[in-house]
Amino acid sequence: MNLDNVIAQTQTKADQIIERFGDNLKSLRTGRANSAMLDGVKVEAYGTSMPLNQVASVVAPEAQLLQITPFDPNNLAPIVNAIRNDSSLGLNPADDGRVVRVPIPALTEERRRELAKQIGQKQEESMIALRSTRHEAIDVVDKAKKDKTTSEDDAKRLTAQIEDCITKTRSVIERMTKDKETEIMTL
């Protein structure tokens, strides 16, 4: 990393962490049907494991129902099996020979608490990535200071900017976590 763009690269990495965290949150079930819930499902099709969205289209025609239309009708059974075998989803799909319908049951209190725990784990993973990004950026500044390629004042200024970027990103992640937990715990 060059000192001229250390802040820009840190901000880019922080934005990527936020985006990845947001994608992880979308995949968690909140009691409402959302096609992103099935993003992590891998289907055994054509002799290889493929993401569901590459073998079928997923839509949410109702608040409590997902409808999956396979591009190839031969993949109907593997899609049903992939969804049924993913225990983290806890869903029971049914097919009518053309499409797969996945009813989204109401969340129980126990399941809500389990999802809240998963949110906490995903938040911690994001915070670890954020700390790593911070550490890398500050190491670059410290190395430049040690090598006498930057002044003490510039190093302090850059470190303060890095800390500011990381603090803002941390607050965004914490707000996203709180919002998702509120959404899940609301009956």
N, CA and C atoms as a LAMMPS dump frame, in Angstrom:
ITEM: TIMESTEP
0
ITEM: NUMBER OF ATOMS
561
ITEM: BOX BOUNDS ff ff ff
-5.0000000000000000e+02 5.0000000000000000e+02
-5.0000000000000000e+02 5.0000000000000000e+02
-5.0000000000000000e+02 5.0000000000000000e+02
ITEM: ATOMS id mol type element x y z
1 1 1 N 0.837 -1.193 0
2 1 2 C 0 0 0
3 1 3 C 0.873 1.244 0
4 2 1 N 0.528 2.177 -0.817
5 2 2 C 1.202 3.452 -0.903
6 2 3 C 0.538 4.404 0.094
7 3 1 N 1.324 5.296 0.691
8 3 2 C 0.756 6.225 1.677
9 3 3 C -0.292 7.135 1.069
10 4 1 N -0.157 7.45 -0.196
11 4 2 C -1.118 8.347 -0.852
12 4 3 C -2.514 7.738 -0.922
13 5 1 N -2.571 6.426 -1.043
14 5 2 C -3.897 5.811 -1.173
15 5 3 C -4.231 4.838 -0.045
16 6 1 N -3.507 4.906 1.06
17 6 2 C -3.795 4 2.171
18 6 3 C -5.2 4.245 2.728
19 7 1 N -5.611 5.491 2.794
20 7 2 C -6.957 5.816 3.301
21 7 3 C -8.014 5.326 2.318
22 8 1 N -7.797 5.549 1.044
23 8 2 C -8.767 5.117 0.024
24 8 3 C -8.908 3.599 0.026
25 9 1 N -7.792 2.891 0.145
26 9 2 C -7.853 1.433 0.162
27 9 3 C -8.522 0.926 1.443
28 10 1 N -8.261 1.581 2.547
29 10 2 C -8.909 1.196 3.805
30 10 3 C -10.417 1.406 3.696
31 11 1 N -10.832 2.535 3.11
32 11 2 C -12.26 2.816 2.94
33 11 3 C -12.904 1.802 2.009
34 12 1 N -12.202 1.434 0.946
35 12 2 C -12.729 0.441 -0.006
36 12 3 C -12.93 -0.9 0.69
37 13 1 N -11.933 -1.325 1.462
38 13 2 C -12.046 -2.589 2.188
39 13 3 C -13.183 -2.526 3.209
40 14 1 N -13.311 -1.379 3.89
41 14 2 C -14.389 -1.217 4.874
42 14 3 C -15.753 -1.301 4.194
43 15 1 N -15.88 -0.678 3.027
44 15 2 C -17.141 -0.745 2.28
45 15 3 C -17.458 -2.18 1.857
46 16 1 N -16.424 -2.919 1.466
47 16 2 C -16.622 -4.316 1.087
48 16 3 C -17.067 -5.153 2.284
49 17 1 N -16.529 -4.859 3.451
50 17 2 C -16.934 -5.579 4.673
51 17 3 C -18.402 -5.302 4.971
52 18 1 N -18.809 -4.049 4.844
53 18 2 C -20.216 -3.687 5.079
54 18 3 C -21.113 -4.396 4.075
55 19 1 N -20.71 -4.402 2.81
56 19 2 C -21.509 -5.045 1.77
57 19 3 C -21.649 -6.551 2.032
58 20 1 N -20.546 -7.186 2.383
59 20 2 C -20.567 -8.623 2.66
60 20 3 C -21.444 -8.921 3.884
61 21 1 N -21.349 -8.069 4.913
62 21 2 C -22.176 -8.242 6.103
63 21 3 C -23.651 -8.084 5.758
64 22 1 N -23.967 -7.094 4.931
65 22 2 C -25.352 -6.894 4.496
66 22 3 C -25.88 -8.101 3.738
67 23 1 N -25.042 -8.667 2.866
68 23 2 C -25.444 -9.868 2.125
69 23 3 C -25.681 -11.035 3.072
70 24 1 N -24.828 -11.168 4.091
71 24 2 C -25.013 -12.231 5.081
72 24 3 C -26.326 -12.05 5.84
73 25 1 N -26.661 -10.814 6.161
74 25 2 C -27.906 -10.56 6.884
75 25 3 C -29.129 -10.868 6.023
76 26 1 N -29.033 -10.58 4.722
77 26 2 C -30.164 -10.846 3.824
78 26 3 C -30.5 -12.326 3.775
79 27 1 N -29.488 -13.161 3.935
80 27 2 C -29.727 -14.603 3.832
81 27 3 C -30.403 -15.165 5.08
82 28 1 N -30.466 -14.387 6.159
83 28 2 C -31.139 -14.865 7.371
84 28 3 C -32.645 -14.693 7.24
85 29 1 N -33.341 -15.671 7.712
86 29 2 C -34.794 -15.714 7.594
87 29 3 C -35.447 -14.841 8.657
88 30 1 N -36.41 -14.019 8.259
89 30 2 C -37.075 -13.134 9.214
90 30 3 C -38.563 -13.406 9.348
91 31 1 N -39.058 -14.478 8.763
92 31 2 C -40.495 -14.753 8.829
93 31 3 C -41.2 -14.303 7.569
94 32 1 N -40.527 -13.486 6.779
95 32 2 C -41.063 -13.049 5.494
96 32 3 C -40.259 -13.712 4.387
97 33 1 N -40.931 -14.047 3.328
98 33 2 C -40.256 -14.677 2.191
99 33 3 C -39.342 -13.662 1.518
100 34 1 N -38.134 -14.102 1.225
101 34 2 C -37.145 -13.268 0.559
102 34 3 C -36.258 -14.198 -0.258
103 35 1 N -36.138 -13.93 -1.538
104 35 2 C -35.372 -14.843 -2.396
105 35 3 C -33.916 -14.954 -1.971
106 36 1 N -33.381 -13.953 -1.277
107 36 2 C -31.988 -14 -0.811
108 36 3 C -31.784 -15.065 0.273
109 37 1 N -32.879 -15.53 0.874
110 37 2 C -32.778 -16.569 1.908
111 37 3 C -32.127 -17.83 1.367
112 38 1 N -32.291 -18.069 0.074
113 38 2 C -31.791 -19.305 -0.526
114 38 3 C -30.48 -19.106 -1.28
115 39 1 N -29.836 -17.962 -1.115
116 39 2 C -28.597 -17.682 -1.838
117 39 3 C -27.484 -18.678 -1.532
118 40 1 N -27.443 -19.203 -0.328
119 40 2 C -26.372 -20.123 0.053
120 40 3 C -26.626 -21.568 -0.313
121 41 1 N -27.788 -21.861 -0.902
122 41 2 C -28.152 -23.245 -1.219
123 41 3 C -27.395 -23.709 -2.462
124 42 1 N -26.753 -24.865 -2.342
125 42 2 C -26.032 -25.475 -3.472
126 42 3 C -26.822 -26.697 -3.931
127 43 1 N -27.059 -26.776 -5.242
128 43 2 C -27.834 -27.865 -5.833
129 43 3 C -26.888 -28.769 -6.616
130 44 1 N -27.056 -30.068 -6.452
131 44 2 C -26.279 -31.05 -7.206
132 44 3 C -26.936 -31.2 -8.573
133 45 1 N -26.375 -30.509 -9.582
134 45 2 C -26.963 -30.528 -10.924
135 45 3 C -25.864 -30.697 -11.96
136 46 1 N -26.149 -31.481 -12.963
137 46 2 C -25.213 -31.712 -14.059
138 46 3 C -23.867 -32.244 -13.564
139 47 1 N -23.909 -33.025 -12.501
140 47 2 C -22.71 -33.656 -11.974
141 47 3 C -21.816 -32.754 -11.151
142 48 1 N -22.296 -31.579 -10.802
143 48 2 C -21.5 -30.654 -9.997
144 48 3 C -22.405 -29.876 -9.048
145 49 1 N -21.827 -29.307 -8.027
146 49 2 C -22.578 -28.504 -7.069
147 49 3 C -22.657 -27.069 -7.579
148 50 1 N -23.892 -26.578 -7.747
149 50 2 C -24.099 -25.248 -8.308
150 50 3 C -24.997 -24.419 -7.398
151 51 1 N -24.808 -23.085 -7.376
152 51 2 C -25.725 -22.236 -6.614
153 51 3 C -27.141 -22.339 -7.178
154 52 1 N -28.128 -22.272 -6.313
155 52 2 C -29.528 -22.398 -6.718
156 52 3 C -29.897 -21.397 -7.806
157 53 1 N -29.411 -20.161 -7.69
158 53 2 C -29.804 -19.138 -8.666
159 53 3 C -29.242 -19.387 -10.062
160 54 1 N -28.351 -20.397 -10.22
161 54 2 C -27.839 -20.738 -11.542
162 54 3 C -28.639 -21.863 -12.206
163 55 1 N -29.507 -22.52 -11.423
164 55 2 C -30.307 -23.607 -11.988
165 55 3 C -31.803 -23.308 -11.945
166 56 1 N -32.187 -22.193 -11.3
167 56 2 C -33.61 -21.874 -11.18
168 56 3 C -33.805 -20.398 -10.864
169 57 1 N -35.013 -19.922 -11.114
170 57 2 C -35.347 -18.557 -10.701
171 57 3 C -36.151 -18.652 -9.403
172 58 1 N -35.87 -17.728 -8.493
173 58 2 C -36.523 -17.722 -7.187
174 58 3 C -37.284 -16.415 -7.04
175 59 1 N -38.579 -16.515 -6.733
176 59 2 C -39.404 -15.324 -6.51
177 59 3 C -40.214 -15.502 -5.233
178 60 1 N -40.665 -14.392 -4.689
179 60 2 C -41.504 -14.413 -3.493
180 60 3 C -42.866 -13.821 -3.863
181 61 1 N -43.802 -14.65 -4.381
182 61 2 C -45.099 -14.123 -4.808
183 61 3 C -45.984 -13.688 -3.641
184 62 1 N -45.735 -14.229 -2.452
185 62 2 C -46.493 -13.874 -1.254
186 62 3 C -45.519 -13.658 -0.111
187 63 1 N -45.994 -13.067 0.966
188 63 2 C -45.133 -12.788 2.118
189 63 3 C -44.653 -14.06 2.814
190 64 1 N -45.387 -15.149 2.677
191 64 2 C -45.033 -16.389 3.365
192 64 3 C -44.713 -17.531 2.402
193 65 1 N -44.327 -17.208 1.17
194 65 2 C -44.088 -18.261 0.187
195 65 3 C -42.972 -17.877 -0.784
196 66 1 N -42.088 -18.836 -1.049
197 66 2 C -41.091 -18.703 -2.104
198 66 3 C -41.463 -19.668 -3.216
199 67 1 N -41.285 -19.242 -4.442
200 67 2 C -41.581 -20.107 -5.582
201 67 3 C -40.315 -20.22 -6.423
202 68 1 N -39.909 -21.457 -6.676
203 68 2 C -38.682 -21.72 -7.423
204 68 3 C -39.051 -22.43 -8.716
205 69 1 N -38.661 -21.838 -9.844
206 69 2 C -38.932 -22.424 -11.152
207 69 3 C -37.598 -22.842 -11.763
208 70 1 N -37.358 -24.153 -11.86
209 70 2 C -36.078 -24.612 -12.425
210 70 3 C -36.007 -24.318 -13.926
211 71 1 N -34.807 -24.014 -14.398
212 71 2 C -34.606 -23.793 -15.827
213 71 3 C -34.735 -25.119 -16.574
214 72 1 N -34.337 -26.194 -15.909
215 72 2 C -34.43 -27.54 -16.471
216 72 3 C -35.291 -28.377 -15.52
217 73 1 N -36.446 -28.9 -15.97
218 73 2 C -37.337 -29.664 -15.079
219 73 3 C -36.66 -30.881 -14.433
220 74 1 N -35.573 -31.383 -15.02
221 74 2 C -34.863 -32.515 -14.43
222 74 3 C -34.207 -32.161 -13.094
223 75 1 N -34.037 -30.878 -12.815
224 75 2 C -33.397 -30.445 -11.572
225 75 3 C -34.391 -30.23 -10.439
226 76 1 N -35.641 -30.558 -10.653
227 76 2 C -36.669 -30.344 -9.634
228 76 3 C -36.345 -31.1 -8.343
229 77 1 N -36.103 -32.393 -8.439
230 77 2 C -35.817 -33.21 -7.241
231 77 3 C -34.528 -32.768 -6.536
232 78 1 N -33.422 -32.509 -7.26
233 78 2 C -32.218 -32.04 -6.565
234 78 3 C -32.425 -30.708 -5.839
235 79 1 N -33.25 -29.819 -6.402
236 79 2 C -33.531 -28.538 -5.748
237 79 3 C -34.279 -28.778 -4.446
238 80 1 N -35.312 -29.618 -4.496
239 80 2 C -36.089 -29.94 -3.291
240 80 3 C -35.172 -30.542 -2.23
241 81 1 N -34.332 -31.493 -2.638
242 81 2 C -33.426 -32.143 -1.688
243 81 3 C -32.426 -31.164 -1.084
244 82 1 N -31.881 -30.265 -1.898
245 82 2 C -30.898 -29.299 -1.408
246 82 3 C -31.505 -28.385 -0.348
247 83 1 N -32.732 -27.932 -0.585
248 83 2 C -33.39 -27.042 0.378
249 83 3 C -33.759 -27.808 1.64
250 84 1 N -34.294 -28.995 1.467
251 84 2 C -34.713 -29.803 2.614
252 84 3 C -33.507 -30.207 3.48
253 85 1 N -32.37 -30.495 2.858
254 85 2 C -31.192 -30.966 3.588
255 85 3 C -30.39 -29.85 4.235
256 86 1 N -30.692 -28.587 3.925
257 86 2 C -29.996 -27.459 4.546
258 86 3 C -30.67 -27.154 5.881
259 87 1 N -30.089 -27.706 6.95
260 87 2 C -30.722 -27.596 8.272
261 87 3 C -30.73 -26.166 8.808
262 88 1 N -29.837 -25.306 8.322
263 88 2 C -29.826 -23.926 8.814
264 88 3 C -31.06 -23.155 8.353
265 89 1 N -31.701 -23.636 7.268
266 89 2 C -32.909 -22.977 6.775
267 89 3 C -34.156 -23.434 7.522
268 90 1 N -34.234 -24.718 7.773
269 90 2 C -35.408 -25.263 8.454
270 90 3 C -36.674 -25.157 7.622
271 91 1 N -36.551 -25.348 6.305
272 91 2 C -37.697 -25.214 5.407
273 91 3 C -38.08 -26.566 4.824
274 92 1 N -39.367 -26.693 4.455
275 92 2 C -39.867 -27.935 3.897
276 92 3 C -40.527 -27.652 2.542
277 93 1 N -39.746 -27.789 1.451
278 93 2 C -40.284 -27.481 0.123
279 93 3 C -41.215 -28.575 -0.402
280 94 1 N -42.099 -28.183 -1.301
281 94 2 C -42.996 -29.13 -1.977
282 94 3 C -42.991 -28.786 -3.458
283 95 1 N -43.025 -29.834 -4.309
284 95 2 C -43.05 -29.552 -5.737
285 95 3 C -44.304 -30.156 -6.359
286 96 1 N -44.746 -29.521 -7.451
287 96 2 C -45.938 -30.01 -8.15
288 96 3 C -45.577 -30.554 -9.532
289 97 1 N -44.301 -30.823 -9.779
290 97 2 C -43.862 -31.335 -11.063
291 97 3 C -43.331 -30.25 -11.99
292 98 1 N -43.651 -28.981 -11.703
293 98 2 C -43.166 -27.872 -12.53
294 98 3 C -42.386 -26.853 -11.709
295 99 1 N -42.913 -26.53 -10.535
296 99 2 C -42.267 -25.538 -9.665
297 99 3 C -42.152 -26.093 -8.248
298 100 1 N -41.244 -25.477 -7.482
299 100 2 C -41.074 -25.835 -6.076
300 100 3 C -41.642 -24.681 -5.256
301 101 1 N -42.521 -25.009 -4.338
302 101 2 C -43.077 -23.991 -3.439
303 101 3 C -42.517 -24.243 -2.04
304 102 1 N -42.017 -23.166 -1.442
305 102 2 C -41.432 -23.262 -0.107
306 102 3 C -42.22 -22.347 0.824
307 103 1 N -43.099 -22.931 1.649
308 103 2 C -43.819 -22.096 2.614
309 103 3 C -42.86 -21.642 3.717
310 104 1 N -42.969 -20.403 4.09
311 104 2 C -42.115 -19.843 5.134
312 104 3 C -42.938 -19.816 6.421
313 105 1 N -42.644 -20.749 7.352
314 105 2 C -43.42 -20.782 8.59
315 105 3 C -43.077 -19.592 9.495
316 106 1 N -44.005 -19.26 10.365
317 106 2 C -43.761 -18.197 11.334
318 106 3 C -42.617 -18.626 12.252
319 107 1 N -41.82 -17.669 12.663
320 107 2 C -40.687 -17.981 13.528
321 107 3 C -41.137 -18.226 14.962
322 108 1 N -40.596 -19.264 15.569
323 108 2 C -40.846 -19.514 16.989
324 108 3 C -39.881 -18.659 17.804
325 109 1 N -40.161 -18.494 19.075
326 109 2 C -39.289 -17.709 19.953
327 109 3 C -37.885 -18.312 19.988
328 110 1 N -37.826 -19.636 20.038
329 110 2 C -36.527 -20.325 20.077
330 110 3 C -35.737 -20.058 18.791
331 111 1 N -36.426 -20.126 17.658
332 111 2 C -35.768 -19.897 16.373
333 111 3 C -35.317 -18.439 16.247
334 112 1 N -36.103 -17.525 16.794
335 112 2 C -35.731 -16.105 16.772
336 112 3 C -34.43 -15.884 17.549
337 113 1 N -34.332 -16.515 18.714
338 113 2 C -33.113 -16.37 19.526
339 113 3 C -31.907 -16.995 18.814
340 114 1 N -32.13 -18.11 18.148
341 114 2 C -31.07 -18.774 17.387
342 114 3 C -30.588 -17.865 16.248
343 115 1 N -31.524 -17.23 15.556
344 115 2 C -31.16 -16.311 14.473
345 115 3 C -30.418 -15.092 15.015
346 116 1 N -30.827 -14.605 16.18
347 116 2 C -30.141 -13.469 16.793
348 116 3 C -28.691 -13.845 17.113
349 117 1 N -28.48 -15.082 17.545
350 117 2 C -27.114 -15.562 17.798
351 117 3 C -26.306 -15.6 16.512
352 118 1 N -26.938 -16.069 15.428
353 118 2 C -26.254 -16.124 14.136
354 118 3 C -25.865 -14.721 13.664
355 119 1 N -26.733 -13.756 13.926
356 119 2 C -26.424 -12.373 13.563
357 119 3 C -25.185 -11.917 14.33
358 120 1 N -25.131 -12.25 15.613
359 120 2 C -23.975 -11.891 16.429
360 120 3 C -22.691 -12.511 15.903
361 121 1 N -22.782 -13.756 15.458
362 121 2 C -21.598 -14.426 14.897
363 121 3 C -21.147 -13.746 13.605
364 122 1 N -22.108 -13.416 12.765
365 122 2 C -21.769 -12.751 11.503
366 122 3 C -21.188 -11.357 11.77
367 123 1 N -21.712 -10.689 12.791
368 123 2 C -21.186 -9.383 13.158
369 123 3 C -19.735 -9.525 13.629
370 124 1 N -19.471 -10.533 14.446
371 124 2 C -18.112 -10.731 14.953
372 124 3 C -17.139 -11.035 13.81
373 125 1 N -17.574 -11.827 12.832
374 125 2 C -16.724 -12.104 11.665
375 125 3 C -16.383 -10.801 10.931
376 126 1 N -17.371 -9.927 10.8
377 126 2 C -17.136 -8.646 10.131
378 126 3 C -16.198 -7.772 10.948
379 127 1 N -16.353 -7.774 12.254
380 127 2 C -15.485 -6.972 13.119
381 127 3 C -14.04 -7.477 13.056
382 128 1 N -13.864 -8.79 12.971
383 128 2 C -12.513 -9.358 12.848
384 128 3 C -11.88 -8.885 11.538
385 129 1 N -12.65 -8.93 10.451
386 129 2 C -12.145 -8.46 9.157
387 129 3 C -11.81 -6.971 9.221
388 130 1 N -12.625 -6.218 9.927
389 130 2 C -12.401 -4.782 10.068
390 130 3 C -11.119 -4.503 10.861
391 131 1 N -10.925 -5.242 11.947
392 131 2 C -9.701 -5.071 12.737
393 131 3 C -8.468 -5.425 11.911
394 132 1 N -8.585 -6.451 11.1
395 132 2 C -7.474 -6.855 10.242
396 132 3 C -7.151 -5.743 9.236
397 133 1 N -8.167 -5.151 8.66
398 133 2 C -7.978 -4.047 7.72
399 133 3 C -7.293 -2.872 8.403
400 134 1 N -7.743 -2.552 9.607
401 134 2 C -7.157 -1.46 10.389
402 134 3 C -5.689 -1.742 10.667
403 135 1 N -5.417 -2.971 11.081
404 135 2 C -4.055 -3.364 11.423
405 135 3 C -3.129 -3.241 10.204
406 136 1 N -3.586 -3.701 9.049
407 136 2 C -2.781 -3.617 7.82
408 136 3 C -2.465 -2.162 7.477
409 137 1 N -3.465 -1.301 7.552
410 137 2 C -3.284 0.103 7.182
411 137 3 C -2.328 0.809 8.148
412 138 1 N -2.492 0.558 9.433
413 138 2 C -1.623 1.206 10.421
414 138 3 C -0.195 0.675 10.303
415 139 1 N -0.037 -0.592 9.963
416 139 2 C 1.301 -1.149 9.744
417 139 3 C 2.016 -0.42 8.605
418 140 1 N 1.284 -0.098 7.549
419 140 2 C 1.876 0.627 6.417
420 140 3 C 2.355 2.006 6.871
421 141 1 N 1.524 2.689 7.652
422 141 2 C 1.893 4.015 8.151
423 141 3 C 3.102 3.911 9.09
424 142 1 N 3.08 2.947 9.995
425 142 2 C 4.194 2.768 10.931
426 142 3 C 5.499 2.448 10.204
427 143 1 N 5.4 1.624 9.17
428 143 2 C 6.598 1.261 8.398
429 143 3 C 7.154 2.504 7.697
430 144 1 N 6.272 3.322 7.132
431 144 2 C 6.725 4.543 6.467
432 144 3 C 7.367 5.498 7.465
433 145 1 N 6.809 5.572 8.65
434 145 2 C 7.368 6.433 9.694
435 145 3 C 8.743 5.911 10.115
436 146 1 N 8.859 4.614 10.258
437 146 2 C 10.112 3.983 10.674
438 146 3 C 11.194 4.159 9.596
439 147 1 N 10.777 4.051 8.331
440 147 2 C 11.712 4.207 7.214
441 147 3 C 12.008 5.672 6.9
442 148 1 N 11.409 6.567 7.658
443 148 2 C 11.605 8.011 7.5
444 148 3 C 11.12 8.524 6.136
445 149 1 N 10.102 7.857 5.57
446 149 2 C 9.537 8.343 4.308
447 149 3 C 8.339 9.255 4.56
448 150 1 N 7.955 9.38 5.809
449 150 2 C 6.882 10.302 6.17
450 150 3 C 7.21 10.918 7.529
451 151 1 N 6.634 12.091 7.768
452 151 2 C 6.911 12.772 9.037
453 151 3 C 6.015 12.224 10.143
454 152 1 N 6.383 12.549 11.357
455 152 2 C 5.618 12.121 12.537
456 152 3 C 4.186 12.677 12.471
457 153 1 N 4.075 13.945 12.064
458 153 2 C 2.755 14.586 11.987
459 153 3 C 1.873 13.934 10.915
460 154 1 N 2.472 13.637 9.766
461 154 2 C 1.702 12.977 8.705
462 154 3 C 1.245 11.59 9.147
463 155 1 N 2.115 10.883 9.838
464 155 2 C 1.772 9.545 10.327
465 155 3 C 0.605 9.626 11.306
466 156 1 N 0.639 10.61 12.203
467 156 2 C -0.462 10.779 13.157
468 156 3 C -1.761 11.125 12.436
469 157 1 N -1.654 11.995 11.435
470 157 2 C -2.844 12.397 10.673
471 157 3 C -3.447 11.192 9.939
472 158 1 N -2.595 10.41 9.287
473 158 2 C -3.071 9.222 8.569
474 158 3 C -3.678 8.207 9.531
475 159 1 N -3.037 7.998 10.667
476 159 2 C -3.559 7.056 11.659
477 159 3 C -4.926 7.517 12.16
478 160 1 N -5.074 8.815 12.385
479 160 2 C -6.363 9.352 12.833
480 160 3 C -7.436 9.142 11.765
481 161 1 N -7.077 9.328 10.496
482 161 2 C -8.038 9.115 9.411
483 161 3 C -8.429 7.645 9.304
484 162 1 N -7.474 6.764 9.492
485 162 2 C -7.762 5.323 9.469
486 162 3 C -8.714 4.97 10.602
487 163 1 N -8.408 5.463 11.797
488 163 2 C -9.264 5.193 12.959
489 163 3 C -10.678 5.719 12.736
490 164 1 N -10.779 6.898 12.14
491 164 2 C -12.089 7.493 11.862
492 164 3 C -12.887 6.618 10.886
493 165 1 N -12.232 6.147 9.846
494 165 2 C -12.876 5.275 8.855
495 165 3 C -13.367 3.988 9.513
496 166 1 N -12.531 3.392 10.334
497 166 2 C -12.866 2.136 11.002
498 166 3 C -14.017 2.351 11.993
499 167 1 N -13.975 3.452 12.719
500 167 2 C -15.044 3.746 13.69
501 167 3 C -16.383 3.93 12.997
502 168 1 N -16.39 4.642 11.876
503 168 2 C -17.639 4.836 11.118
504 168 3 C -18.174 3.505 10.604
505 169 1 N -17.279 2.675 10.094
506 169 2 C -17.691 1.37 9.577
507 169 3 C -18.239 0.502 10.7
508 170 1 N -17.573 0.52 11.85
509 170 2 C -18.034 -0.262 13
510 170 3 C -19.44 0.175 13.404
511 171 1 N -19.7 1.485 13.418
512 171 2 C -21.027 1.965 13.815
513 171 3 C -22.093 1.56 12.797
514 172 1 N -21.733 1.538 11.507
515 172 2 C -22.687 1.096 10.481
516 172 3 C -23.034 -0.374 10.697
517 173 1 N -22.029 -1.201 10.95
518 173 2 C -22.262 -2.632 11.178
519 173 3 C -23.115 -2.847 12.426
520 174 1 N -22.818 -2.107 13.489
521 174 2 C -23.604 -2.239 14.717
522 174 3 C -25.061 -1.824 14.501
523 175 1 N -25.275 -0.761 13.714
524 175 2 C -26.649 -0.318 13.423
525 175 3 C -27.383 -1.361 12.588
526 176 1 N -26.686 -1.923 11.594
527 176 2 C -27.301 -2.964 10.762
528 176 3 C -27.675 -4.176 11.62
529 177 1 N -26.804 -4.536 12.545
530 177 2 C -27.06 -5.671 13.444
531 177 3 C -28.291 -5.397 14.292
532 178 1 N -28.337 -4.218 14.876
533 178 2 C -29.46 -3.858 15.739
534 178 3 C -30.779 -3.863 14.957
535 179 1 N -30.763 -3.305 13.748
536 179 2 C -31.966 -3.27 12.917
537 179 3 C -32.446 -4.685 12.586
538 180 1 N -31.516 -5.564 12.23
539 180 2 C -31.895 -6.939 11.863
540 180 3 C -32.416 -7.699 13.073
541 181 1 N -31.78 -7.499 14.238
542 181 2 C -32.258 -8.162 15.45
543 181 3 C -33.656 -7.685 15.798
544 182 1 N -33.91 -6.4 15.649
545 182 2 C -35.239 -5.847 15.911
546 182 3 C -36.254 -6.46 14.948
547 183 1 N -35.88 -6.585 13.687
548 183 2 C -36.755 -7.166 12.669
549 183 3 C -37.085 -8.62 13.01
550 184 1 N -36.095 -9.368 13.458
551 184 2 C -36.302 -10.777 13.773
552 184 3 C -37.142 -10.944 15.046
553 185 1 N -36.871 -10.143 16.047
554 185 2 C -37.557 -10.319 17.328
555 185 3 C -38.965 -9.738 17.33
556 186 1 N -39.318 -8.942 16.333
557 186 2 C -40.673 -8.387 16.232
558 186 3 C -41.602 -9.483 15.735
559 187 1 N -42.682 -9.669 16.467
560 187 2 C -43.644 -10.716 16.115
561 187 3 C -44.497 -10.301 14.94
